[in-house]
Amino acid sequence: MLRFFRHIRKKILFSDNTRKYVLYALGEIFLVMIGILLALQVNNWNEKRKERNLENRYLQRLAADLEKDIESFSTSLEANESRKKRAEFLLEAMDSSELISWEPTYFIESIEYAGYTYDPVISDHIFEEIKSSGRLAIIQNEELRTTLSTYYSNLNNRDQYNFIRQEFQIDYLKFSRGILSPEQQIGVGSFSSSETYTPEEAMEAFSRMMAKPDFLEILPITIQSKTRTSEVLNRFKNQAELLREMIINQKNEL
């Protein structure tokens, strides 16, 4: 093809036809410009394809992180509700001591477990990787980008209050000290095995509990704290589920 064009140019030059030569030169320039534009278009298409592939990989990893968050929120909610019920049981037992005789082992264990806290483990590594690399804009959906940033920002804000939950658990353990006998305290310390307690043993612990005003006062606060915690965990779980659905929809559009 190049030999063909060179032959035409040579023929025009020797024909001493300036007009034809100028037209030919303009034609060559036009063809070169078309070639450059095509090359730029192909390069631009390749770059966009690379960006979409990268976006797809990021979205896939973000969805996996959110799936872990949802599982962690569910586990935390289950544990929190279980401990809230234990605190409610202890509070009810103050007015209805017969509950202790019906469920002595549950009562003994509740003294220890009602004040425990369990914070969900958040998987934010992929989002932080995207943000720190300056590639957040690679996610085309602006609403999705905003929702992602809001979700992780809210989680970080919640972490600022971890010290309150930690201090509460320390106070609970301090106020409950001495309610259980040494043998009972050792028995409830294992998660792999459990002891069975008699109504008589439970009633002895109940008498010691009733002699601890600080512990009795913290029980309603414990229930209040667990109620608020469940509300917050449910809200974050719902946000994570919605965000994961948005990501899956965006992936399907790529």
C-alpha positions as CSV (number, residue, x, y, z in Angstrom):
1,M,0.0,0.0,0.0
2,L,2.8,2.4,0.9
3,R,4.6,1.6,-2.4
4,F,1.3,2.4,-4.2
5,F,1.1,5.8,-2.7
6,R,4.8,6.5,-3.3
7,H,4.3,5.6,-6.9
8,I,1.4,8.0,-7.2
9,R,3.4,10.8,-5.6
10,K,6.4,10.2,-7.8
11,K,4.2,10.3,-10.9
12,I,2.6,13.6,-9.8
13,L,6.0,15.2,-9.1
14,F,7.3,14.3,-12.6
15,S,4.1,15.5,-14.2
16,D,4.8,19.0,-12.9
17,N,1.1,19.4,-11.9
18,T,1.2,21.5,-8.7
19,R,-2.5,21.4,-8.0
20,K,-2.6,17.6,-8.1
21,Y,0.4,17.5,-5.8
22,V,-1.1,19.8,-3.2
23,L,-4.3,17.8,-3.2
24,Y,-2.3,14.6,-2.8
25,A,-0.3,16.1,0.1
26,L,-3.5,17.2,1.8
27,G,-4.9,13.7,1.3
28,E,-1.8,12.2,2.9
29,I,-2.1,14.6,5.9
30,F,-5.8,13.7,6.2
31,L,-5.0,10.0,6.2
32,V,-2.3,10.5,8.8
33,M,-4.7,12.5,11.0
34,I,-7.3,9.7,10.6
35,G,-4.7,7.2,11.6
36,I,-3.7,9.2,14.7
37,L,-7.4,9.7,15.7
38,L,-8.1,6.0,15.3
39,A,-5.0,5.1,17.4
40,L,-6.1,7.5,20.1
41,Q,-9.6,6.1,20.1
42,V,-8.3,2.5,20.4
43,N,-6.0,3.6,23.2
44,N,-8.8,5.3,25.0
45,W,-11.0,2.3,24.6
46,N,-8.3,0.1,26.0
47,E,-7.9,2.4,29.0
48,K,-11.6,2.5,29.7
49,R,-11.7,-1.3,29.4
50,K,-8.9,-1.6,32.0
51,E,-10.7,0.8,34.3
52,R,-14.0,-1.1,34.0
53,N,-12.1,-4.4,34.8
54,L,-10.5,-2.8,37.8
55,E,-13.8,-1.4,38.9
56,N,-15.4,-4.8,38.6
57,R,-12.6,-6.4,40.8
58,Y,-13.0,-3.6,43.4
59,L,-16.7,-4.1,43.5
60,Q,-16.4,-7.8,43.9
61,R,-14.0,-7.4,46.8
62,L,-16.1,-4.7,48.4
63,A,-19.2,-7.0,48.2
64,A,-17.2,-9.8,49.9
65,D,-16.1,-7.4,52.7
66,L,-19.7,-6.4,53.2
67,E,-20.8,-10.0,53.4
68,K,-18.4,-10.5,56.2
69,D,-19.7,-7.3,57.9
70,I,-23.3,-8.6,57.7
71,E,-22.3,-11.9,59.2
72,S,-20.4,-10.1,62.0
73,F,-23.4,-7.8,62.7
74,S,-25.7,-10.9,62.9
75,T,-23.3,-12.6,65.4
76,S,-23.0,-9.5,67.5
77,L,-26.8,-9.0,67.5
78,E,-27.4,-12.6,68.6
79,A,-24.9,-12.3,71.4
80,N,-26.2,-8.9,72.5
81,E,-29.8,-10.1,72.6
82,S,-28.8,-13.1,74.6
83,R,-27.0,-11.0,77.2
84,K,-29.9,-8.5,77.3
85,K,-32.3,-11.4,78.2
86,R,-29.9,-12.5,81.0
87,A,-29.9,-8.9,82.4
88,E,-33.7,-8.8,82.2
89,F,-33.8,-12.2,84.0
90,L,-31.7,-10.9,86.8
91,L,-33.8,-7.8,87.2
92,E,-37.0,-9.9,87.2
93,A,-35.5,-12.3,89.8
94,M,-35.2,-9.3,92.2
95,D,-39.0,-9.3,92.5
96,S,-39.7,-13.0,91.7
97,S,-37.0,-15.1,93.4
98,E,-38.9,-18.3,92.4
99,L,-37.4,-17.8,88.9
100,I,-34.0,-18.7,90.4
101,S,-35.2,-22.0,91.7
102,W,-36.7,-22.8,88.3
103,E,-33.5,-22.0,86.4
104,P,-30.6,-22.0,88.9
105,T,-27.8,-22.6,86.3
106,Y,-29.1,-19.9,84.0
107,F,-29.2,-17.5,87.0
108,I,-25.6,-18.3,88.0
109,E,-24.3,-17.9,84.4
110,S,-26.2,-14.7,83.9
111,I,-24.4,-13.0,86.8
112,E,-21.2,-13.4,84.7
113,Y,-22.4,-13.1,81.1
114,A,-25.0,-10.3,81.2
115,G,-22.5,-7.5,81.2
116,Y,-20.3,-8.9,78.4
117,T,-20.0,-6.8,75.2
118,Y,-19.2,-8.1,71.7
119,D,-18.2,-5.7,69.0
120,P,-18.5,-6.7,65.4
121,V,-15.4,-7.1,63.3
122,I,-15.5,-4.7,60.4
123,S,-13.8,-5.5,57.1
124,D,-12.8,-2.2,55.6
125,H,-9.5,-3.1,54.1
126,I,-10.6,-2.9,50.5
127,F,-12.4,0.5,50.9
128,E,-9.3,1.9,52.6
129,E,-7.1,0.5,49.8
130,I,-9.3,2.2,47.2
131,K,-9.4,5.5,49.1
132,S,-5.7,5.7,49.9
133,S,-4.8,5.0,46.2
134,G,-7.0,7.8,45.0
135,R,-9.1,5.5,42.9
136,L,-12.5,6.0,44.5
137,A,-13.6,7.9,41.4
138,I,-13.1,4.7,39.3
139,I,-16.5,3.6,40.7
140,Q,-18.8,5.3,38.1
141,N,-22.0,5.4,40.2
142,E,-21.9,8.6,42.2
143,E,-24.6,7.5,44.6
144,L,-22.7,4.3,45.3
145,R,-19.5,6.2,46.0
146,T,-21.4,8.5,48.4
147,T,-23.1,5.6,50.2
148,L,-19.8,3.7,50.6
149,S,-18.1,6.8,52.1
150,T,-21.0,7.4,54.4
151,Y,-21.2,3.8,55.6
152,Y,-17.5,3.5,56.5
153,S,-17.4,7.0,58.0
154,N,-20.3,6.2,60.3
155,L,-18.5,3.0,61.4
156,N,-15.4,5.0,62.2
157,N,-17.5,7.4,64.2
158,R,-19.0,4.5,66.2
159,D,-15.5,3.2,67.0
160,Q,-14.8,6.5,68.9
161,Y,-17.3,5.3,71.6
162,N,-15.7,1.9,72.1
163,F,-14.1,3.1,75.4
164,I,-17.6,3.7,76.8
165,R,-18.6,0.1,76.2
166,Q,-15.3,-1.1,77.6
167,E,-15.6,1.0,80.7
168,F,-19.2,-0.3,81.2
169,Q,-18.0,-3.9,81.0
170,I,-15.3,-3.1,83.5
171,D,-17.8,-1.5,85.9
172,Y,-20.1,-4.5,85.6
173,L,-17.4,-7.0,86.4
174,K,-16.3,-4.8,89.3
175,F,-19.8,-4.5,90.8
176,S,-20.5,-8.2,90.3
177,R,-17.4,-9.3,92.1
178,G,-18.1,-11.5,95.1
179,I,-21.7,-12.5,94.1
180,L,-20.5,-15.9,92.8
181,S,-18.6,-18.2,95.1
182,P,-15.0,-19.0,94.0
183,E,-16.1,-22.4,92.7
184,Q,-18.9,-20.8,90.7
185,Q,-16.7,-18.1,89.3
186,I,-14.2,-20.7,88.1
187,G,-17.1,-22.8,86.7
188,V,-18.6,-20.0,84.5
189,G,-15.1,-19.0,83.3
190,S,-15.0,-21.8,80.7
191,F,-16.9,-21.5,77.3
192,S,-16.0,-25.1,76.3
193,S,-17.8,-26.8,79.3
194,S,-20.6,-25.8,81.6
195,E,-21.5,-26.7,85.2
196,T,-24.9,-27.5,86.6
197,Y,-26.0,-25.7,89.8
198,T,-28.7,-26.5,92.3
199,P,-31.4,-24.1,93.5
200,E,-29.7,-23.9,96.9
201,E,-26.4,-22.7,95.3
202,A,-28.3,-20.2,93.2
203,M,-30.2,-18.8,96.1
204,E,-27.0,-18.3,98.1
205,A,-25.7,-16.3,95.1
206,F,-29.0,-14.4,95.0
207,S,-28.6,-13.4,98.6
208,R,-25.1,-12.0,97.9
209,M,-26.5,-10.2,94.8
210,M,-29.2,-8.5,96.8
211,A,-26.5,-7.2,99.2
212,K,-24.7,-5.4,96.3
213,P,-26.6,-2.1,95.6
214,D,-24.1,-1.0,93.0
215,F,-24.8,-4.2,91.0
216,L,-28.6,-3.9,91.4
217,E,-28.4,-0.3,90.1
218,I,-26.4,-1.2,87.0
219,L,-28.8,-3.9,85.8
220,P,-31.4,-1.4,84.3
221,I,-28.5,0.5,82.7
222,T,-27.2,-2.8,81.3
223,I,-30.6,-3.5,79.7
224,Q,-30.7,0.1,78.3
225,S,-27.2,-0.3,76.9
226,K,-28.0,-3.6,75.2
227,T,-31.2,-2.1,73.7
228,R,-29.4,0.8,72.2
229,T,-26.6,-1.5,71.0
230,S,-29.1,-3.7,69.2
231,E,-30.7,-0.7,67.5
232,V,-27.3,0.5,66.2
233,L,-26.2,-3.0,65.1
234,N,-29.5,-3.5,63.2
235,R,-29.1,-0.1,61.5
236,F,-25.6,-0.9,60.4
237,K,-26.6,-4.4,59.2
238,N,-29.4,-2.9,57.1
239,Q,-27.0,-0.4,55.6
240,A,-24.5,-3.1,54.8
241,E,-27.2,-5.2,53.1
242,L,-28.4,-2.2,51.1
243,L,-24.9,-1.3,50.1
244,R,-24.1,-4.8,49.0
245,E,-27.2,-4.9,46.9
246,M,-26.2,-1.6,45.2
247,I,-22.7,-3.0,44.5
248,I,-24.1,-6.2,42.9
249,N,-26.5,-4.1,40.7
250,Q,-23.6,-2.0,39.6
251,K,-21.5,-5.1,38.8
252,N,-24.3,-6.4,36.6
253,E,-24.3,-3.2,34.6
254,L,-20.6,-3.4,33.8
